[in-house]
Structure formats: C-alpha cells, structure tokens
Amino acid sequence: MPQLNRDVMNMAAPRDVAMASMTVLDRLQDFRPEIQIMGAAAVFLELATHLGIPAQEAFTATKNLINGDDGKRPEFRAITAYLQGEIA
C-alpha cells in the first residue's frame, strides 16, 4: 500500500489539486450525470481505502482547500465554471 503523508495532503497546492480534478472531470464528461457522480464517488472511496485514510478526513481536507479565507479559491471557481459549461 502506498504511504500517504497527511501533512503533505493538508498542505497540497490548490493549483495541483484543481488540475487533478480537471483531469478526472474531463474523462467523466462522456458519461450520463448519474454515472458521473457515482463514478467520481467510487474513485474517491476506493482511493481513500487504498491509501489508508478515512474518506471523511480526505473530504474535510479537500473542503478546507477549496474554500480559502475569502470564499472559494479561484482555481476551484474555474472548475465550477467548467462544470456549468461543459459537464452534463
């Protein structure tokens, strides 16, 4: 099992996380909305299990990363715009 460093996870660069998110979204756009959400959730849950981290801990760290001190970080506002324009 790969070793996950929680300190590195909690200090992840928003740009890197947003780029990884866009990569996943790009591949999901060919599926129906019902499959998109289930596929994304399955990847999240399976990856958390594989890396040995509780899914809720990863979810909380991600929510904290998405939302900066002044609201949603610009990198993630771009993802919102992509979703509105390109996905489902």
Number of C-alpha atoms within 10 A of each C-alpha: 7 7 8 13 10 13 8 9 14 14 10 14 11 18 13 11 17 20 14 12 13 17 11 14 18 14 10 18 15 12 13 11 13 9 13 18 12 11 15 13 12 12 12 15 16 12 13 18 13 13 14 13 15 11 16 11 12 17 13 12 16 16 12 13 21 19 15 12 9 6 9 16 16 15 15 20 15 14 16 14 11 14 15 10 9 11 17 13
